[in-house]
Amino acid sequence: MFRFEHIEYLWLLLGLIPALLFFVWNARWKKKQIAKLGNKDLVKSLMPDYSKTKLITKFLLLSFAYVFLVLGIANPQIGTKQEKVKRSGIDVMIALDVSKSMLAEDVQPNRLSKAKNFISKFIDDLKNDRLGMIVFAGRAYLQMPQTVDYSAAKMYLKSVSPDMVPTQGTAIAQAVDLAKESFAKEDNKSKALIIISDGEDNEEGSDAAVEEAAKAGIKVYTIAVGSDNGGPIPLANGDFKRDGDGNIVLSKVNKDALRQLAMKGNGKSYLLDNNEGTVSAILKDLGRLETKDFEEMVFTDYDDQFQYCLIVSLLFLLIDFLFTERRSKLRLNL
């Protein structure tokens, strides 16, 4: 198992963007200043030591040094020891709608991003519960089997996008059936399915699927994402989804359909308007479910790997220090 102990420090890698922009701007500014001095060939003869290639090389060396320094600060770790750990909790499966309508921006930044932010906060507040994840659009897929490795869950969550499911639609019934198959079969309690969707274009069979899940002891909760006013669905070409007459289609949240599903699943329905409030409310409801004891194989010991990143960073800095900006004498004599 590989992980970063301080994954939040990886955001520092974004510092390369302004550094690159400044380097490009500075290079163009120098080029303009040199051009003002006169004839290009004459100026070149007056500056025989100047090497644009070496400047770029030094920038790349410093950039690589910075990257490995940040990786070292984030402390990559490799799991070295697994143990069976006894826990007491419930089994939770999240079914996330990744259809194109979830890209609508009637809630900021868009429905899918808001849903992913909610799931991330939800994972942060979990303690001993097993968590699994399903993604669905026109079809449903098991994204992550149930685990208590919440850091792995966050990594899976980051990779979620509408491109994962090429078939469009909202196959909630298939997602519910897949969740039912994915839960542990040893009992009919302590199971919760959380469906996060805008509820639009919900295909037939959802009611029956939820009723069957409820008979299997699964509590079904729904979280509606989107607004009553709706919003256009952005396309890859920069346009928006349009109907046969060329009018922009507005995607609206179907709260009633999701509310009905939650009622049939003996659960509750929520509107995702405030992440913290929704997380607290649903965790409170899940806390009322009967817990069970289970054993889980987890990594309990990790080896730090930060020193290797720091060594590589220092090597790049050393090479940069020894690497001059001047053109080599061999090239000057050519």
Phi and psi restraints in degrees (value plus and minus 20) as a CYANA .aco file:
   2 PHE   PHI    -130.1   -90.1
   2 PHE   PSI     119.5   159.5
   3 ARG   PHI    -176.1  -136.1
   3 ARG   PSI     145.6   185.6
   4 PHE   PHI    -124.6   -84.6
   4 PHE   PSI     108.5   148.5
   5 GLU   PHI     -85.2   -45.2
   5 GLU   PSI     -58.9   -18.9
   6 HIS   PHI    -142.6  -102.6
   6 HIS   PSI      51.8    91.8
   7 ILE   PHI     -82.9   -42.9
   7 ILE   PSI     -43.6    -3.6
   8 GLU   PHI     -83.9   -43.9
   8 GLU   PSI     -45.2    -5.2
   9 TYR   PHI     -91.5   -51.5
   9 TYR   PSI     -34.3     5.7
  10 LEU   PHI     -84.4   -44.4
  10 LEU   PSI     -39.4     0.6
  11 TRP   PHI     -81.4   -41.4
  11 TRP   PSI     -42.9    -2.9
  12 LEU   PHI     -83.6   -43.6
  12 LEU   PSI     -39.2     0.8
  13 LEU   PHI     -83.3   -43.3
  13 LEU   PSI     -42.3    -2.3
  14 LEU   PHI     -85.2   -45.2
  14 LEU   PSI     -36.4     3.6
  15 GLY   PHI     -82.9   -42.9
  15 GLY   PSI     -38.4     1.6
  16 LEU   PHI     -87.3   -47.3
  16 LEU   PSI     -46.3    -6.3
  17 ILE   PHI     -85.3   -45.3
  17 ILE   PSI     -74.9   -34.9
  18 PRO   PHI     -83.4   -43.4
  18 PRO   PSI     -51.5   -11.5
  19 ALA   PHI     -84.6   -44.6
  19 ALA   PSI     -62.1   -22.1
  20 LEU   PHI     -85.6   -45.6
  20 LEU   PSI     -63.0   -23.0
  21 LEU   PHI     -81.9   -41.9
  21 LEU   PSI     -61.3   -21.3
  22 PHE   PHI     -85.9   -45.9
  22 PHE   PSI     -60.4   -20.4
  23 PHE   PHI     -81.9   -41.9
  23 PHE   PSI     -64.2   -24.2
  24 VAL   PHI     -84.6   -44.6
  24 VAL   PSI     -65.1   -25.1
  25 TRP   PHI     -81.2   -41.2
  25 TRP   PSI     -64.4   -24.4
  26 ASN   PHI     -84.5   -44.5
  26 ASN   PSI     -58.9   -18.9
  27 ALA   PHI     -84.5   -44.5
  27 ALA   PSI     -61.9   -21.9
  28 ARG   PHI     -87.5   -47.5
  28 ARG   PSI     -58.8   -18.8
  29 TRP   PHI     -83.3   -43.3
  29 TRP   PSI     -62.8   -22.8
  30 LYS   PHI     -82.9   -42.9
  30 LYS   PSI     -60.9   -20.9
  31 LYS   PHI     -81.7   -41.7
  31 LYS   PSI     -60.9   -20.9
  32 LYS   PHI     -87.5   -47.5
  32 LYS   PSI     -61.2   -21.2
  33 GLN   PHI     -84.9   -44.9
  33 GLN   PSI     -59.5   -19.5
  34 ILE   PHI     -86.3   -46.3
  34 ILE   PSI     -58.7   -18.7
  35 ALA   PHI     -83.3   -43.3
  35 ALA   PSI     -49.4    -9.4
  36 LYS   PHI     -90.7   -50.7
  36 LYS   PSI     -39.5     0.5
  37 LEU   PHI     -93.4   -53.4
  37 LEU   PSI     -42.0    -2.0
  38 GLY   PHI     121.6   161.6
  38 GLY   PSI    -171.5  -131.5
  39 ASN   PHI     -76.3   -36.3
  39 ASN   PSI     116.4   156.4
  40 LYS   PHI     -81.5   -41.5
  40 LYS   PSI     -66.6   -26.6
  41 ASP   PHI     -86.9   -46.9
  41 ASP   PSI     -56.2   -16.2
  42 LEU   PHI     -85.8   -45.8
  42 LEU   PSI     -65.4   -25.4
  43 VAL   PHI     -81.8   -41.8
  43 VAL   PSI     -58.7   -18.7
  44 LYS   PHI     -82.9   -42.9
  44 LYS   PSI     -59.1   -19.1
  45 SER   PHI     -89.1   -49.1
  45 SER   PSI     -49.2    -9.2
  46 LEU   PHI     -98.6   -58.6
  46 LEU   PSI     -35.5     4.5
  47 MET   PHI    -145.6  -105.6
  47 MET   PSI      44.0    84.0
  48 PRO   PHI     -86.6   -46.6
  48 PRO   PSI     -44.2    -4.2
  49 ASP   PHI    -103.8   -63.8
  49 ASP   PSI     -32.1     7.9
  50 TYR   PHI     -91.6   -51.6
  50 TYR   PSI     111.1   151.1
  51 SER   PHI    -156.2  -116.2
  51 SER   PSI      89.8   129.8
  52 LYS   PHI     -85.2   -45.2
  52 LYS   PSI     -57.2   -17.2
  53 THR   PHI     -82.2   -42.2
  53 THR   PSI     -60.7   -20.7
  54 LYS   PHI     -89.2   -49.2
  54 LYS   PSI     -53.0   -13.0
  55 LEU   PHI     -82.1   -42.1
  55 LEU   PSI     -63.6   -23.6
  56 ILE   PHI     -83.8   -43.8
  56 ILE   PSI     -62.2   -22.2
  57 THR   PHI     -81.5   -41.5
  57 THR   PSI     -62.6   -22.6
  58 LYS   PHI     -84.7   -44.7
  58 LYS   PSI     -57.8   -17.8
  59 PHE   PHI     -83.7   -43.7
  59 PHE   PSI     -62.1   -22.1
  60 LEU   PHI     -84.9   -44.9
  60 LEU   PSI     -60.0   -20.0
  61 LEU   PHI     -81.2   -41.2
  61 LEU   PSI     -65.4   -25.4
  62 LEU   PHI     -85.6   -45.6
  62 LEU   PSI     -55.9   -15.9
  63 SER   PHI     -85.3   -45.3
  63 SER   PSI     -64.4   -24.4
  64 PHE   PHI     -85.2   -45.2
  64 PHE   PSI     -57.6   -17.6
  65 ALA   PHI     -81.7   -41.7
  65 ALA   PSI     -61.6   -21.6
  66 TYR   PHI     -85.9   -45.9
  66 TYR   PSI     -63.6   -23.6
  67 VAL   PHI     -78.4   -38.4
  67 VAL   PSI     -69.3   -29.3
  68 PHE   PHI     -90.7   -50.7
  68 PHE   PSI     -47.6    -7.6
  69 LEU   PHI     -85.1   -45.1
  69 LEU   PSI     -65.0   -25.0
  70 VAL   PHI     -83.9   -43.9
  70 VAL   PSI     -62.8   -22.8
  71 LEU   PHI     -80.3   -40.3
  71 LEU   PSI     -58.0   -18.0
  72 GLY   PHI     -85.8   -45.8
  72 GLY   PSI     -61.0   -21.0
  73 ILE   PHI     -83.9   -43.9
  73 ILE   PSI     -57.7   -17.7
  74 ALA   PHI     -91.0   -51.0
  74 ALA   PSI     -35.5     4.5
  75 ASN   PHI      37.2    77.2
  75 ASN   PSI      62.0   102.0
  76 PRO   PHI     -84.4   -44.4
  76 PRO   PSI     120.6   160.6
  77 GLN   PHI    -153.0  -113.0
  77 GLN   PSI     128.9   168.9
  78 ILE   PHI    -138.8   -98.8
  78 ILE   PSI     106.4   146.4
  79 GLY   PHI     -86.6   -46.6
  79 GLY   PSI     110.8   150.8
  80 THR   PHI    -138.7   -98.7
  80 THR   PSI     -31.4     8.6
  81 LYS   PHI    -164.7  -124.7
  81 LYS   PSI     108.4   148.4
  82 GLN   PHI    -131.3   -91.3
  82 GLN   PSI     120.5   160.5
  83 GLU   PHI    -158.2  -118.2
  83 GLU   PSI     134.2   174.2
  84 LYS   PHI    -101.9   -61.9
  84 LYS   PSI     102.9   142.9
  85 VAL   PHI    -137.0   -97.0
  85 VAL   PSI     111.0   151.0
  86 LYS   PHI    -104.2   -64.2
  86 LYS   PSI     112.9   152.9
  87 ARG   PHI    -153.3  -113.3
  87 ARG   PSI     141.5   181.5
  88 SER   PHI    -150.6  -110.6
  88 SER   PSI      96.1   136.1
  89 GLY   PHI    -190.2  -150.2
  89 GLY   PSI    -176.4  -136.4
  90 ILE   PHI    -145.0  -105.0
  90 ILE   PSI     148.4   188.4
  91 ASP   PHI    -120.4   -80.4
  91 ASP   PSI     104.6   144.6
  92 VAL   PHI    -140.9  -100.9
  92 VAL   PSI     111.2   151.2
  93 MET   PHI    -140.7  -100.7
  93 MET   PSI     108.6   148.6
  94 ILE   PHI    -123.7   -83.7
  94 ILE   PSI     106.8   146.8
  95 ALA   PHI    -130.0   -90.0
  95 ALA   PSI      92.3   132.3
  96 LEU   PHI    -127.0   -87.0
  96 LEU   PSI     105.6   145.6
  97 ASP   PHI     -93.4   -53.4
  97 ASP   PSI     103.2   143.2
  98 VAL   PHI    -140.2  -100.2
  98 VAL   PSI       4.7    44.7
  99 SER   PHI     -87.6   -47.6
  99 SER   PSI     143.5   183.5
 100 LYS   PHI     -79.8   -39.8
 100 LYS   PSI     -49.8    -9.8
 101 SER   PHI     -84.6   -44.6
 101 SER   PSI     -39.6     0.4
 102 MET   PHI     -93.8   -53.8
 102 MET   PSI     -24.4    15.6
 103 LEU   PHI    -109.6   -69.6
 103 LEU   PSI     -24.7    15.3
 104 ALA   PHI     -78.9   -38.9
 104 ALA   PSI     122.8   162.8
 105 GLU   PHI    -125.6   -85.6
 105 GLU   PSI       9.4    49.4
 106 ASP   PHI     -91.5   -51.5
 106 ASP   PSI     -37.5     2.5
 107 VAL   PHI    -142.3  -102.3
 107 VAL   PSI     125.3   165.3
 108 GLN   PHI    -113.7   -73.7
 108 GLN   PSI     122.3   162.3
 109 PRO   PHI     -96.3   -56.3
 109 PRO   PSI     -53.4   -13.4
 110 ASN   PHI    -180.9  -140.9
 110 ASN   PSI     153.9   193.9
 111 ARG   PHI     -80.7   -40.7
 111 ARG   PSI     -65.1   -25.1
 112 LEU   PHI     -86.2   -46.2
 112 LEU   PSI     -64.1   -24.1
 113 SER   PHI     -83.1   -43.1
 113 SER   PSI     -59.4   -19.4
 114 LYS   PHI     -84.8   -44.8
 114 LYS   PSI     -60.5   -20.5
 115 ALA   PHI     -84.4   -44.4
 115 ALA   PSI     -61.9   -21.9
 116 LYS   PHI     -86.0   -46.0
 116 LYS   PSI     -57.1   -17.1
 117 ASN   PHI     -82.4   -42.4
 117 ASN   PSI     -60.4   -20.4
 118 PHE   PHI     -82.6   -42.6
 118 PHE   PSI     -67.3   -27.3
 119 ILE   PHI     -82.0   -42.0
 119 ILE   PSI     -59.2   -19.2
 120 SER   PHI     -81.2   -41.2
 120 SER   PSI     -64.4   -24.4
 121 LYS   PHI     -87.5   -47.5
 121 LYS   PSI     -56.3   -16.3
 122 PHE   PHI     -82.1   -42.1
 122 PHE   PSI     -64.3   -24.3
 123 ILE   PHI     -82.2   -42.2
 123 ILE   PSI     -60.1   -20.1
 124 ASP   PHI     -78.5   -38.5
 124 ASP   PSI     -51.4   -11.4
 125 ASP   PHI    -114.6   -74.6
 125 ASP   PSI     -23.4    16.6
 126 LEU   PHI     -93.6   -53.6
 126 LEU   PSI     130.7   170.7
 127 LYS   PHI    -135.1   -95.1
 127 LYS   PSI     -96.3   -56.3
 128 ASN   PHI    -138.6   -98.6
 128 ASN   PSI      -8.0    32.0
 129 ASP   PHI    -103.9   -63.9
 129 ASP   PSI     126.6   166.6
 130 ARG   PHI    -102.6   -62.6
 130 ARG   PSI     118.6   158.6
 131 LEU   PHI    -147.4  -107.4
 131 LEU   PSI     116.1   156.1
 132 GLY   PHI    -149.8  -109.8
 132 GLY   PSI     145.8   185.8
 133 MET   PHI    -161.4  -121.4
 133 MET   PSI     115.6   155.6
 134 ILE   PHI    -142.6  -102.6
 134 ILE   PSI     119.2   159.2
 135 VAL   PHI    -133.9   -93.9
 135 VAL   PSI     124.5   164.5
 136 PHE   PHI    -169.7  -129.7
 136 PHE   PSI     131.2   171.2
 137 ALA   PHI    -164.3  -124.3
 137 ALA   PSI    -125.4   -85.4
 138 GLY   PHI     -96.2   -56.2
 138 GLY   PSI     -37.9     2.1
 139 ARG   PHI    -158.2  -118.2
 139 ARG   PSI     143.9   183.9
 140 ALA   PHI    -136.3   -96.3
 140 ALA   PSI     121.0   161.0
 141 TYR   PHI    -154.6  -114.6
 141 TYR   PSI     123.9   163.9
 142 LEU   PHI     -99.4   -59.4
 142 LEU   PSI      89.1   129.1
 143 GLN   PHI    -100.3   -60.3
 143 GLN   PSI     -57.8   -17.8
 144 MET   PHI    -171.0  -131.0
 144 MET   PSI     101.6   141.6
 145 PRO   PHI     -85.9   -45.9
 145 PRO   PSI     145.3   185.3
 146 GLN   PHI     -84.4   -44.4
 146 GLN   PSI     115.2   155.2
 147 THR   PHI    -175.6  -135.6
 147 THR   PSI     144.0   184.0
 148 VAL   PHI    -126.8   -86.8
 148 VAL   PSI     -12.1    27.9
 149 ASP   PHI    -104.4   -64.4
 149 ASP   PSI      69.0   109.0
 150 TYR   PHI     -90.6   -50.6
 150 TYR   PSI     -47.2    -7.2
 151 SER   PHI     -86.8   -46.8
 151 SER   PSI     -57.3   -17.3
 152 ALA   PHI     -86.0   -46.0
 152 ALA   PSI     -58.3   -18.3
 153 ALA   PHI     -80.1   -40.1
 153 ALA   PSI     -59.2   -19.2
 154 LYS   PHI     -88.8   -48.8
 154 LYS   PSI     -54.0   -14.0
 155 MET   PHI     -87.5   -47.5
 155 MET   PSI     -62.0   -22.0
 156 TYR   PHI     -81.4   -41.4
 156 TYR   PSI     -61.6   -21.6
 157 LEU   PHI     -81.4   -41.4
 157 LEU   PSI     -59.6   -19.6
 158 LYS   PHI     -82.5   -42.5
 158 LYS   PSI     -49.6    -9.6
 159 SER   PHI    -103.9   -63.9
 159 SER   PSI     -24.2    15.8
 160 VAL   PHI     -90.8   -50.8
 160 VAL   PSI     110.9   150.9
 161 SER   PHI    -177.3  -137.3
 161 SER   PSI     143.0   183.0
 162 PRO   PHI     -81.3   -41.3
 162 PRO   PSI     -42.7    -2.7
 163 ASP   PHI     -88.8   -48.8
 163 ASP   PSI     -33.4     6.6
 164 MET   PHI     -88.8   -48.8
 164 MET   PSI     -47.9    -7.9
 165 VAL   PHI    -144.8  -104.8
 165 VAL   PSI      78.5   118.5
 166 PRO   PHI     -87.3   -47.3
 166 PRO   PSI     -46.9    -6.9
 167 THR   PHI     -99.6   -59.6
 167 THR   PSI     102.9   142.9
 168 GLN   PHI    -107.2   -67.2
 168 GLN   PSI     137.5   177.5
 169 GLY   PHI     118.9   158.9
 169 GLY   PSI    -190.9  -150.9
 170 THR   PHI    -157.3  -117.3
 170 THR   PSI      61.1   101.1
 171 ALA   PHI    -105.1   -65.1
 171 ALA   PSI      48.3    88.3
 172 ILE   PHI     -84.2   -44.2
 172 ILE   PSI     -58.6   -18.6
 173 ALA   PHI     -78.7   -38.7
 173 ALA   PSI     -63.9   -23.9
 174 GLN   PHI     -86.3   -46.3
 174 GLN   PSI     -57.0   -17.0
 175 ALA   PHI     -85.4   -45.4
 175 ALA   PSI     -60.1   -20.1
 176 VAL   PHI     -85.7   -45.7
 176 VAL   PSI     -64.4   -24.4
 177 ASP   PHI     -82.5   -42.5
 177 ASP   PSI     -61.0   -21.0
 178 LEU   PHI     -86.1   -46.1
 178 LEU   PSI     -58.2   -18.2
 179 ALA   PHI     -83.7   -43.7
 179 ALA   PSI     -62.4   -22.4
 180 LYS   PHI     -80.7   -40.7
 180 LYS   PSI     -59.6   -19.6
 181 GLU   PHI     -91.1   -51.1
 181 GLU   PSI     -48.3    -8.3
 182 SER   PHI    -104.1   -64.1
 182 SER   PSI     -40.9    -0.9
 183 PHE   PHI     -89.1   -49.1
 183 PHE   PSI     132.9   172.9
 184 ALA   PHI     -81.7   -41.7
 184 ALA   PSI     121.7   161.7
 185 LYS   PHI    -112.9   -72.9
 185 LYS   PSI     -22.8    17.2
 186 GLU   PHI     -92.0   -52.0
 186 GLU   PSI     -36.3     3.7
 187 ASP   PHI    -171.4  -131.4
 187 ASP   PSI     150.3   190.3
 188 ASN   PHI    -136.0   -96.0
 188 ASN   PSI      21.0    61.0
 189 LYS   PHI    -165.0  -125.0
 189 LYS   PSI     153.2   193.2
 190 SER   PHI      39.3    79.3
 190 SER   PSI      15.1    55.1
 191 LYS   PHI    -143.9  -103.9
 191 LYS   PSI     114.7   154.7
 192 ALA   PHI    -156.7  -116.7
 192 ALA   PSI     114.3   154.3
 193 LEU   PHI    -134.8   -94.8
 193 LEU   PSI     104.9   144.9
 194 ILE   PHI    -130.5   -90.5
 194 ILE   PSI      93.6   133.6
 195 ILE   PHI    -118.1   -78.1
 195 ILE   PSI     101.0   141.0
 196 ILE   PHI    -133.2   -93.2
 196 ILE   PSI      96.9   136.9
 197 SER   PHI    -181.2  -141.2
 197 SER   PSI     145.3   185.3
 198 ASP   PHI    -110.7   -70.7
 198 ASP   PSI     -25.9    14.1
 199 GLY   PHI      53.3    93.3
 199 GLY   PSI     -17.2    22.8
 200 GLU   PHI     -98.4   -58.4
 200 GLU   PSI     125.3   165.3
 201 ASP   PHI      35.6    75.6
 201 ASP   PSI      15.2    55.2
 202 ASN   PHI     -82.8   -42.8
 202 ASN   PSI     106.3   146.3
 203 GLU   PHI     -98.9   -58.9
 203 GLU   PSI     144.6   184.6
 204 GLU   PHI     -88.1   -48.1
 204 GLU   PSI     135.8   175.8
 205 GLY   PHI      78.0   118.0
 205 GLY   PSI     -24.5    15.5
 206 SER   PHI     -85.6   -45.6
 206 SER   PSI     -63.5   -23.5
 207 ASP   PHI     -79.6   -39.6
 207 ASP   PSI     -67.1   -27.1
 208 ALA   PHI     -84.5   -44.5
 208 ALA   PSI     -60.2   -20.2
 209 ALA   PHI     -83.8   -43.8
 209 ALA   PSI     -61.7   -21.7
 210 VAL   PHI     -87.3   -47.3
 210 VAL   PSI     -59.7   -19.7
 211 GLU   PHI     -82.5   -42.5
 211 GLU   PSI     -59.9   -19.9
 212 GLU   PHI     -86.4   -46.4
 212 GLU   PSI     -58.1   -18.1
 213 ALA   PHI     -84.4   -44.4
 213 ALA   PSI     -59.9   -19.9
 214 ALA   PHI     -83.6   -43.6
 214 ALA   PSI     -57.7   -17.7
 215 LYS   PHI     -84.8   -44.8
 215 LYS   PSI     -47.5    -7.5
 216 ALA   PHI    -105.5   -65.5
 216 ALA   PSI     -11.7    28.3
 217 GLY   PHI      65.4   105.4
 217 GLY   PSI      -4.3    35.7
 218 ILE   PHI    -116.2   -76.2
 218 ILE   PSI     102.2   142.2
 219 LYS   PHI    -101.7   -61.7
 219 LYS   PSI     108.5   148.5
 220 VAL   PHI    -128.2   -88.2
 220 VAL   PSI     100.5   140.5
 221 TYR   PHI    -132.8   -92.8
 221 TYR   PSI     125.1   165.1
 222 THR   PHI    -143.5  -103.5
 222 THR   PSI     123.8   163.8
 223 ILE   PHI    -145.9  -105.9
 223 ILE   PSI      95.8   135.8
 224 ALA   PHI    -106.7   -66.7
 224 ALA   PSI     113.1   153.1
 225 VAL   PHI    -141.3  -101.3
 225 VAL   PSI     103.7   143.7
 226 GLY   PHI     113.1   153.1
 226 GLY   PSI     158.4   198.4
 227 SER   PHI    -140.9  -100.9
 227 SER   PSI     142.3   182.3
 228 ASP   PHI     -86.9   -46.9
 228 ASP   PSI     -52.5   -12.5
 229 ASN   PHI     -92.2   -52.2
 229 ASN   PSI     -47.8    -7.8
 230 GLY   PHI      59.1    99.1
 230 GLY   PSI    -198.2  -158.2
 231 GLY   PHI    -180.5  -140.5
 231 GLY   PSI     139.1   179.1
 232 PRO   PHI     -90.4   -50.4
 232 PRO   PSI     136.4   176.4
 233 ILE   PHI    -120.8   -80.8
 233 ILE   PSI      90.7   130.7
 234 PRO   PHI     -88.8   -48.8
 234 PRO   PSI     124.3   164.3
 235 LEU   PHI    -129.0   -89.0
 235 LEU   PSI     145.9   185.9
 236 ALA   PHI     -84.5   -44.5
 236 ALA   PSI     -46.0    -6.0
 237 ASN   PHI    -104.3   -64.3
 237 ASN   PSI     -14.5    25.5
 238 GLY   PHI      72.6   112.6
 238 GLY   PSI     -30.0    10.0
 239 ASP   PHI    -110.5   -70.5
 239 ASP   PSI    -192.5  -152.5
 240 PHE   PHI    -141.4  -101.4
 240 PHE   PSI     138.1   178.1
 241 LYS   PHI     -82.6   -42.6
 241 LYS   PSI     114.7   154.7
 242 ARG   PHI    -146.4  -106.4
 242 ARG   PSI     136.8   176.8
 243 ASP   PHI    -105.1   -65.1
 243 ASP   PSI    -194.2  -154.2
 244 GLY   PHI     -81.8   -41.8
 244 GLY   PSI     -43.4    -3.4
 245 ASP   PHI    -112.1   -72.1
 245 ASP   PSI     -18.2    21.8
 246 GLY   PHI      67.9   107.9
 246 GLY   PSI     -14.6    25.4
 247 ASN   PHI    -103.6   -63.6
 247 ASN   PSI     123.9   163.9
 248 ILE   PHI     -87.2   -47.2
 248 ILE   PSI     110.2   150.2
 249 VAL   PHI    -103.9   -63.9
 249 VAL   PSI     111.1   151.1
 250 LEU   PHI    -119.7   -79.7
 250 LEU   PSI     103.7   143.7
 251 SER   PHI    -112.0   -72.0
 251 SER   PSI     104.5   144.5
 252 LYS   PHI    -137.0   -97.0
 252 LYS   PSI     126.5   166.5
 253 VAL   PHI     -90.4   -50.4
 253 VAL   PSI     119.8   159.8
 254 ASN   PHI    -125.9   -85.9
 254 ASN   PSI      59.1    99.1
 255 LYS   PHI     -86.8   -46.8
 255 LYS   PSI     -56.1   -16.1
 256 ASP   PHI     -82.5   -42.5
 256 ASP   PSI     -63.8   -23.8
 257 ALA   PHI     -82.7   -42.7
 257 ALA   PSI     -62.4   -22.4
 258 LEU   PHI     -89.6   -49.6
 258 LEU   PSI     -54.7   -14.7
 259 ARG   PHI     -84.9   -44.9
 259 ARG   PSI     -60.8   -20.8
 260 GLN   PHI     -83.6   -43.6
 260 GLN   PSI     -59.7   -19.7
 261 LEU   PHI     -83.3   -43.3
 261 LEU   PSI     -61.8   -21.8
 262 ALA   PHI     -84.2   -44.2
 262 ALA   PSI     -59.0   -19.0
 263 MET   PHI     -83.4   -43.4
 263 MET   PSI     -63.7   -23.7
 264 LYS   PHI     -89.1   -49.1
 264 LYS   PSI     -44.6    -4.6
 265 GLY   PHI    -114.1   -74.1
 265 GLY   PSI      -7.5    32.5
 266 ASN   PHI      39.5    79.5
 266 ASN   PSI       6.9    46.9
 267 GLY   PHI    -138.3   -98.3
 267 GLY   PSI    -170.6  -130.6
 268 LYS   PHI    -153.0  -113.0
 268 LYS   PSI     140.8   180.8
 269 SER   PHI    -135.5   -95.5
 269 SER   PSI     122.9   162.9
 270 TYR   PHI    -150.8  -110.8
 270 TYR   PSI     137.5   177.5
 271 LEU   PHI    -131.6   -91.6
 271 LEU   PSI     106.0   146.0
 272 LEU   PHI    -102.9   -62.9
 272 LEU   PSI      63.4   103.4
 273 ASP   PHI    -131.9   -91.9
 273 ASP   PSI     -44.2    -4.2
 274 ASN   PHI    -159.4  -119.4
 274 ASN   PSI      90.4   130.4
 275 ASN   PHI     -75.2   -35.2
 275 ASN   PSI     -69.6   -29.6
 276 GLU   PHI     -82.2   -42.2
 276 GLU   PSI     -63.5   -23.5
 277 GLY   PHI     -85.3   -45.3
 277 GLY   PSI     -61.6   -21.6
 278 THR   PHI     -88.5   -48.5
 278 THR   PSI     -61.0   -21.0
 279 VAL   PHI     -79.9   -39.9
 279 VAL   PSI     -67.3   -27.3
 280 SER   PHI     -81.7   -41.7
 280 SER   PSI     -62.9   -22.9
 281 ALA   PHI     -85.3   -45.3
 281 ALA   PSI     -65.5   -25.5
 282 ILE   PHI     -93.0   -53.0
 282 ILE   PSI     -54.2   -14.2
 283 LEU   PHI     -85.5   -45.5
 283 LEU   PSI     -54.4   -14.4
 284 LYS   PHI     -84.3   -44.3
 284 LYS   PSI     -62.2   -22.2
 285 ASP   PHI     -88.2   -48.2
 285 ASP   PSI     -61.1   -21.1
 286 LEU   PHI     -85.4   -45.4
 286 LEU   PSI     -50.5   -10.5
 287 GLY   PHI     -86.2   -46.2
 287 GLY   PSI     -36.8     3.2
 288 ARG   PHI    -102.4   -62.4
 288 ARG   PSI     -34.1     5.9
 289 LEU   PHI     -94.2   -54.2
 289 LEU   PSI     127.7   167.7
 290 GLU   PHI     -87.8   -47.8
 290 GLU   PSI     111.8   151.8
 291 THR   PHI    -108.4   -68.4
 291 THR   PSI     146.3   186.3
 292 LYS   PHI    -159.6  -119.6
 292 LYS   PSI     137.9   177.9
 293 ASP   PHI    -112.5   -72.5
 293 ASP   PSI     118.0   158.0
 294 PHE   PHI    -171.1  -131.1
 294 PHE   PSI     138.6   178.6
 295 GLU   PHI    -125.8   -85.8
 295 GLU   PSI     121.1   161.1
 296 GLU   PHI    -157.0  -117.0
 296 GLU   PSI     113.9   153.9
 297 MET   PHI    -100.0   -60.0
 297 MET   PSI      98.5   138.5
 298 VAL   PHI    -153.8  -113.8
 298 VAL   PSI     134.4   174.4
 299 PHE   PHI     -96.4   -56.4
 299 PHE   PSI     105.1   145.1
 300 THR   PHI    -132.3   -92.3
 300 THR   PSI     -26.2    13.8
 301 ASP   PHI    -160.4  -120.4
 301 ASP   PSI     115.7   155.7
 302 TYR   PHI    -149.3  -109.3
 302 TYR   PSI     122.5   162.5
 303 ASP   PHI    -117.9   -77.9
 303 ASP   PSI     110.3   150.3
 304 ASP   PHI     -92.2   -52.2
 304 ASP   PSI     120.7   160.7
 305 GLN   PHI    -141.8  -101.8
 305 GLN   PSI      -8.2    31.8
 306 PHE   PHI     -82.6   -42.6
 306 PHE   PSI     -51.6   -11.6
 307 GLN   PHI     -82.7   -42.7
 307 GLN   PSI     -53.4   -13.4
 308 TYR   PHI     -88.1   -48.1
 308 TYR   PSI     -59.4   -19.4
 309 CYS   PHI     -84.7   -44.7
 309 CYS   PSI     -60.6   -20.6
 310 LEU   PHI     -87.7   -47.7
 310 LEU   PSI     -56.3   -16.3
 311 ILE   PHI     -83.6   -43.6
 311 ILE   PSI     -64.3   -24.3
 312 VAL   PHI     -83.5   -43.5
 312 VAL   PSI     -60.2   -20.2
 313 SER   PHI     -81.2   -41.2
 313 SER   PSI     -64.0   -24.0
 314 LEU   PHI     -85.4   -45.4
 314 LEU   PSI     -55.4   -15.4
 315 LEU   PHI     -83.2   -43.2
 315 LEU   PSI     -63.3   -23.3
 316 PHE   PHI     -83.7   -43.7
 316 PHE   PSI     -59.7   -19.7
 317 LEU   PHI     -85.2   -45.2
 317 LEU   PSI     -59.2   -19.2
 318 LEU   PHI     -85.4   -45.4
 318 LEU   PSI     -63.7   -23.7
 319 ILE   PHI     -81.9   -41.9
 319 ILE   PSI     -61.1   -21.1
 320 ASP   PHI     -82.9   -42.9
 320 ASP   PSI     -59.6   -19.6
 321 PHE   PHI     -85.0   -45.0
 321 PHE   PSI     -58.1   -18.1
 322 LEU   PHI    -103.3   -63.3
 322 LEU   PSI     -34.8     5.2
 323 PHE   PHI    -111.7   -71.7
 323 PHE   PSI      88.7   128.7
 324 THR   PHI    -100.9   -60.9
 324 THR   PSI     139.7   179.7
 325 GLU   PHI    -100.7   -60.7
 325 GLU   PSI     -35.1     4.9
 326 ARG   PHI     -98.6   -58.6
 326 ARG   PSI     130.2   170.2
 327 ARG   PHI     -87.5   -47.5
 327 ARG   PSI     122.6   162.6
 328 SER   PHI     -84.8   -44.8
 328 SER   PSI     133.2   173.2
 329 LYS   PHI     -83.0   -43.0
 329 LYS   PSI     -51.9   -11.9
 330 LEU   PHI     -81.3   -41.3
 330 LEU   PSI     -64.4   -24.4
 331 ARG   PHI     -91.2   -51.2
 331 ARG   PSI     -51.3   -11.3
 332 LEU   PHI     -86.1   -46.1
 332 LEU   PSI     -50.6   -10.6
 333 ASN   PHI    -104.2   -64.2
 333 ASN   PSI     -29.1    10.9
